[in-house]
Amino acid sequence: MKRIASIVGTAFLSAILVVTIMTACGGGNSGSGGGGSNPLSRVFTFNSNPVGFHGNKNPVADRIAGRLQSVVEAQAPTPGGGNFPGFCSNLALVSGRAAAVIFGIGRWSTADCSDGSTPDSDVGVSVPQAGQVGNLTVDAVGTGTGTDSGQMEVKVIHADGSQTVTTITCSLGISSDAKVHCQDLDPTHHANVVAGDQVSARIFWDPGDTYRAVRVNLVYATPTF
């Protein structure tokens, strides 16, 4: 009986000691701002399972939560796309209004666009997935004799062979051996494209016009701008 009483007494004293420690740890958290919190109260929390303590961190749960977050983020659609850049090194004098497809956007032979071999094209830059094209910019150096000098045309060549001339356009205009620039950033001129479509661009110039270092860029966006 004495041994049993001794064990019970020891257990009772141990319980009092545990309660005292927990009370002391919890008392530091009552202050505002968290500056006086007891470190033990952050490291341990009471477990309702057989008497004991466990850490706040759960590595398995953290890993599962991280993977779920990655899956959610992967399913969210993200915009993309790129640029369709092109170049013409030279547009020489012509006797009548002429046209040349831009090297890299439907023309594949040479960047000297004055050769007259590619006034139009039925093979353009392939579109990998559905999206839009637009936001045309053109830069060059040269002489333009009219408001329609250096006029751009952008068209979509569909998989069935049909073609659609878009509303995307701009003209370099009148200039005298000077740097010139034009652009079409009108959002209402963005043209829809689908996988399998191709895009080509060409420039028109008049008698008396000469251009060099013609740089063209057309933006491709998915799913939209």
LOZAFI-253646 format. One line per field, with one value per residue (C-alpha): residue number from 1; z, x, y negated. Coordinates in pm, 1 decimal, padded with zeros to 6 digits. Each point is the difference from the previous one (the first is absolute). Example, Ala and Ser with C-alpha at 12.3 -4.5 7.8 and 13.67 -1.06 7.14 Angstrom:
pos	(1,2) $
pz	(00780.0,-00066.0) $
px	(01230.0,00137.0) $
py	(00450.0,-00344.0) $
***
This chain:
pos	(1,2,3,4,5,6,7,8,9,10,11,12,13,14,15,16,17,18,19,20,21,22,23,24,25,26,27,28,29,30,31,32,33,34,35,36,37,38,39,40,41,42,43,44,45,46,47,48,49,50,51,52,53,54,55,56,57,58,59,60,61,62,63,64,65,66,67,68,69,70,71,72,73,74,75,76,77,78,79,80,81,82,83,84,85,86,87,88,89,90,91,92,93,94,95,96,97,98,99,100,101,102,103,104,105,106,107,108,109,110,111,112,113,114,115,116,117,118,119,120,121,122,123,124,125,126,127,128,129,130,131,132,133,134,135,136,137,138,139,140,141,142,143,144,145,146,147,148,149,150,151,152,153,154,155,156,157,158,159,160,161,162,163,164,165,166,167,168,169,170,171,172,173,174,175,176,177,178,179,180,181,182,183,184,185,186,187,188,189,190,191,192,193,194,195,196,197,198,199,200,201,202,203,204,205,206,207,208,209,210,211,212,213,214,215,216,217,218,219,220,221,222,223,224,225) $
pz	(00000.0,00084.0,-00339.8,-00178.3,00197.9,-00088.6,-00375.7,00011.0,00183.8,-00251.6,-00291.8,00164.8,00051.4,-00361.4,-00123.1,00206.5,-00144.9,-00358.9,00056.5,00153.8,-00302.9,-00245.9,00190.1,-00000.9,-00374.9,-00085.4,00216.9,-00229.0,-00294.5,00161.2,-00088.1,-00327.0,-00301.3,00072.3,00125.8,00346.7,-00114.7,00166.2,-00246.7,00148.4,-00085.3,-00366.0,-00012.9,00178.5,-00005.2,00206.6,-00164.8,00096.7,-00073.4,00285.3,00217.0,-00175.2,-00224.8,-00371.7,-00227.4,-00184.6,-00335.3,-00195.4,-00286.1,-00171.9,00006.5,-00125.8,-00294.9,-00090.8,00021.0,-00219.1,-00264.5,-00001.1,-00045.9,-00292.7,-00165.1,00039.9,-00146.2,-00290.7,-00092.7,-00012.8,-00359.0,-00061.4,-00288.0,-00248.2,-00358.9,-00156.6,-00300.3,-00376.2,-00107.3,-00360.2,-00201.9,-00343.8,-00071.2,-00307.2,-00196.0,-00320.2,-00245.6,-00205.8,-00302.2,00153.2,00337.7,00124.0,00285.6,00176.9,00274.6,00309.9,00044.4,00301.9,-00015.9,-00320.3,-00209.6,00031.1,-00293.0,00080.3,00206.5,-00314.4,-00065.2,-00323.2,-00211.0,-00089.1,00050.4,00293.4,-00042.7,00193.5,00182.4,00087.6,00260.5,00323.6,00359.9,00161.5,00295.6,00269.8,00194.0,00008.1,00082.4,-00157.6,-00211.7,00005.3,00134.2,-00323.4,00000.3,-00300.0,-00011.0,-00301.9,-00157.3,-00332.2,-00220.2,-00032.1,-00261.4,00117.5,00302.1,-00111.7,-00041.6,00200.9,00066.3,00186.2,-00050.3,00236.6,-00103.1,00146.4,-00218.9,00124.3,-00003.6,-00278.5,-00224.5,00038.3,00099.0,00211.7,-00028.3,00351.6,00104.5,00140.7,-00200.6,00007.9,-00251.8,00025.1,-00188.6,-00141.7,00085.1,-00153.1,00064.4,00368.9,00273.2,-00009.4,00226.1,-00003.0,00219.7,00048.4,00368.9,-00032.7,00211.0,-00234.3,-00278.2,00181.0,-00224.5,00132.2,-00113.1,00067.6,-00007.3,-00361.1,-00121.1,-00151.1,00005.7,-00266.8,-00037.7,-00300.3,-00071.6,-00293.3,-00139.5,-00280.7,-00285.7,00151.5,00335.5,00126.7,00334.9,00177.1,00331.9,00018.6,00332.7,00066.8,00316.0,00051.9,00345.7,00054.0,00326.9,00159.5,00084.3,-00060.8,00050.7) $
px	(00000.0,00280.6,00159.7,-00329.3,-00049.4,00352.9,-00062.5,-00328.6,00164.4,00282.6,-00245.0,-00204.8,00308.4,00106.2,-00342.8,00020.6,00346.8,-00126.8,-00296.2,00233.8,00234.3,-00289.9,-00147.4,00334.0,00044.3,-00350.4,00022.2,00260.6,-00242.5,-00259.4,00193.2,-00068.8,00231.9,00157.0,00325.4,-00029.9,-00105.7,00170.7,00208.2,-00135.2,-00357.0,00099.0,00186.7,-00251.6,-00377.5,-00213.0,-00092.6,-00332.3,00147.7,00179.4,00161.9,00285.3,00100.2,00060.7,00157.9,-00213.3,00160.1,-00136.5,00242.6,-00237.4,-00292.1,00225.9,00115.3,-00357.5,-00114.6,00290.5,-00083.5,-00366.6,00100.2,00222.6,-00286.8,-00233.9,00256.2,00073.0,-00368.1,-00035.5,00028.0,00299.6,00029.8,00280.0,00099.6,00291.6,00102.9,00004.4,00298.2,00094.0,00249.1,00062.0,00343.8,-00102.3,-00299.9,00122.5,-00163.0,-00281.9,-00198.6,-00338.9,-00146.3,00175.1,-00028.5,00243.6,-00056.0,00211.8,00293.2,-00078.9,-00377.4,-00087.2,00312.0,00283.7,00237.8,00193.7,-00033.9,00057.3,-00367.0,00059.8,00050.0,-00369.2,-00014.8,-00240.5,-00272.4,-00233.7,00018.0,-00222.2,00245.0,00038.5,00110.4,-00179.3,-00228.1,00057.7,-00324.4,-00312.3,00057.8,00015.6,00241.3,00031.5,00200.7,00191.6,00309.0,00214.2,00327.1,00208.8,00222.1,-00096.3,-00207.1,-00375.9,-00184.9,-00358.2,-00216.8,-00036.3,00376.9,00128.6,-00349.1,-00015.0,-00239.5,-00036.8,-00196.2,-00091.4,00037.6,-00237.6,00059.0,-00257.2,00192.1,-00235.1,00146.4,-00120.7,00149.4,-00013.2,-00066.5,00355.4,00181.3,00206.1,00189.0,00343.7,-00130.0,00186.4,00369.4,00327.7,00284.5,-00088.3,-00080.2,-00368.0,-00229.6,-00360.0,-00206.0,-00344.3,-00066.7,-00377.4,-00150.5,-00300.0,00240.3,00123.3,-00068.4,-00095.2,00207.6,-00016.2,00250.6,00082.5,-00036.6,00295.2,00071.2,00175.6,00073.8,00088.7,00084.9,-00110.3,00196.8,-00048.7,00216.8,00253.5,00004.1,00320.2,00048.1,00275.3,00030.4,-00372.3,-00076.0,-00343.7,-00137.0,-00338.2,-00104.1,-00161.1,-00190.0,-00172.7,-00277.6,-00060.9,00175.1) $
py	(00000.0,-00241.9,00070.0,-00068.8,-00320.9,-00105.7,00059.3,-00189.8,-00287.8,-00016.8,00000.7,-00275.1,-00215.4,00061.6,-00107.2,-00320.2,-00068.4,00049.7,-00233.0,-00258.3,00011.8,-00025.0,-00293.1,-00177.3,00061.6,-00118.1,-00309.6,-00155.8,00002.6,-00225.4,-00317.6,-00184.6,00002.1,00341.7,-00151.2,00162.4,00348.3,00294.6,00207.7,00323.9,-00100.4,-00027.0,00329.8,00222.3,00036.2,00232.5,00330.5,00156.7,00342.1,00181.6,-00265.1,-00170.2,-00287.0,-00034.1,-00262.1,-00255.8,00093.5,00297.3,00077.5,00245.6,-00243.7,-00279.7,00212.0,00097.9,-00363.2,-00108.1,00259.7,-00096.3,-00365.9,00097.1,00190.6,-00297.6,-00238.8,00235.6,00015.7,-00379.9,-00132.0,-00221.6,-00246.6,00047.2,-00049.6,-00181.8,-00206.4,00051.5,-00217.3,-00074.2,-00201.3,-00146.8,-00139.6,-00198.9,-00125.7,-00160.0,-00240.1,00145.4,-00117.3,00082.0,00080.6,00314.6,00247.6,00229.7,00257.5,-00058.3,00240.6,00219.6,-00062.7,00187.0,-00062.3,00252.1,-00060.2,-00318.4,-00316.9,-00211.1,-00058.9,-00194.4,00312.2,00009.4,00377.1,-00005.5,-00260.3,00228.6,00331.9,00293.2,00133.7,-00194.7,00046.4,00294.5,-00065.9,00268.2,-00052.8,-00215.3,-00364.6,-00344.3,-00203.3,-00377.2,-00295.0,-00053.4,-00224.8,-00100.7,-00194.9,-00095.6,-00263.9,-00150.1,-00224.0,00021.6,-00206.5,00052.6,00069.2,00362.5,00050.7,00294.5,00131.9,00334.3,00288.8,00298.5,00306.9,00338.0,00309.8,00268.3,00375.5,00046.8,-00240.9,-00295.1,-00337.8,-00289.5,-00347.7,-00146.1,-00357.8,-00019.9,-00268.0,-00320.5,-00215.9,-00159.8,-00304.1,-00297.9,-00033.9,-00113.8,00244.9,00004.9,00245.9,00087.3,00197.5,00115.4,00225.1,00148.2,00062.4,-00022.8,00283.4,00016.6,00104.9,00311.7,00301.8,00342.7,00298.2,00374.0,00282.5,00078.1,-00358.2,-00184.7,-00373.5,-00205.7,-00372.6,-00212.6,-00363.2,-00222.4,-00293.9,-00249.7,-00128.6,-00237.6,00185.1,00159.8,00171.9,00187.2,00182.2,00069.7,00169.9,00148.3,00158.2,00163.2,00119.1,00340.9,00048.9,00300.2,00032.5,-00374.8,-00331.6) $
***
